[in-house]
Amino acid sequence: MKSIGSATLLSAAVIGLCACTITPAHVTVGAPAVVVWAPMAPPPPRVEVMPPPPSHDYFWVSGYWFWEGNQHRWVDGHWEHHREYEHWVPHRWDHDERGQWRLTGGYWHRD
């Protein structure tokens, strides 16, 4: 069995990446959340059917639209375990004066 040289693998990877035409979201990481910029508003939130919680000390974190590539992608909601002395701040889209849309990522806030 022939082994493929690392130069051949590297060349294939570079060619594969050059074929991609994805426009990445502008992401700013900062406390307390990740911020994503999008050129258009997200669609209305989807109606989600919540499965039963794993136990009584869990709560539902709603799904949200995330900007990825050149489109919004839905991220499903999920159950989160309650955290002592913290509360969940949900994801939120805001429109700014430049016509851009900003997603502030959900995060845990210390009480």
C-alpha positions in Angstrom: 0.0 0.0 0.0 1.4 3.4 -1.0 1.5 6.2 1.5 0.5 9.7 0.4 3.2 12.3 1.0 2.5 15.2 3.3 3.1 17.7 0.4 0.4 15.9 -1.6 -2.0 16.1 1.3 -1.2 19.8 1.9 -1.7 20.6 -1.8 -5.1 18.9 -1.8 -6.1 20.8 1.4 -5.1 24.1 -0.1 -6.9 23.4 -3.4 -10.0 22.4 -1.4 -9.9 25.6 0.7 -9.4 27.8 -2.4 -12.6 26.4 -3.8 -14.6 27.7 -0.8 -16.4 31.0 -1.2 -17.8 31.4 2.3 -18.2 34.9 3.7 -17.4 34.4 7.4 -19.4 36.2 10.0 -17.6 39.0 11.8 -17.2 37.6 15.3 -16.0 39.7 18.3 -15.2 37.7 21.5 -15.6 39.7 24.7 -17.0 39.4 28.1 -19.6 38.3 28.6 -20.7 37.1 25.2 -19.8 36.5 21.6 -21.1 39.1 19.1 -21.9 38.2 15.5 -22.6 40.8 12.8 -25.0 40.0 9.8 -26.0 42.2 6.9 -29.7 41.2 7.2 -32.4 40.5 9.8 -32.9 37.0 11.0 -36.2 35.2 10.2 -38.8 35.0 12.9 -38.0 32.5 15.7 -39.1 29.0 15.0 -41.8 27.3 17.1 -40.0 24.6 19.1 -41.4 21.5 20.7 -39.7 21.0 24.0 -38.9 17.5 25.0 -39.4 16.5 28.6 -36.6 18.0 30.9 -34.0 15.6 32.2 -35.0 16.5 35.7 -36.8 19.3 37.7 -33.7 21.4 38.0 -33.3 22.1 34.3 -34.8 25.0 32.2 -35.3 25.5 28.5 -32.9 27.7 26.5 -34.7 28.7 23.4 -33.2 28.2 20.0 -32.0 31.2 17.9 -30.8 32.2 14.4 -27.0 32.3 13.9 -25.3 34.0 10.9 -23.1 31.4 9.1 -21.6 31.8 5.7 -24.1 33.9 3.8 -27.3 32.9 5.6 -29.0 32.5 8.9 -28.9 29.0 10.4 -31.2 27.8 13.2 -29.7 26.6 16.4 -32.1 24.3 18.3 -33.1 25.0 21.8 -31.9 22.7 24.6 -32.2 22.0 28.3 -29.7 23.6 30.6 -29.0 22.8 34.3 -29.7 25.7 36.6 -26.6 27.3 38.0 -26.5 28.6 41.5 -26.1 32.4 41.7 -26.3 32.8 37.9 -29.1 33.4 35.4 -29.2 32.8 31.6 -29.2 35.9 29.4 -30.7 34.7 26.0 -29.4 35.4 22.5 -30.6 38.6 21.1 -30.5 40.3 17.6 -30.3 44.1 17.5 -30.3 46.5 14.5 -27.7 49.3 14.5 -27.5 52.7 12.9 -25.3 51.3 10.0 -28.0 48.9 8.9 -26.1 45.9 10.3 -27.7 43.3 12.6 -25.8 42.2 15.8 -26.4 38.9 17.6 -25.3 39.0 21.2 -24.6 35.4 22.2 -26.4 33.9 25.2 -24.4 33.7 28.4 -24.6 33.0 32.1 -24.7 36.2 34.2 -23.5 36.1 37.8 -26.2 37.4 40.2 
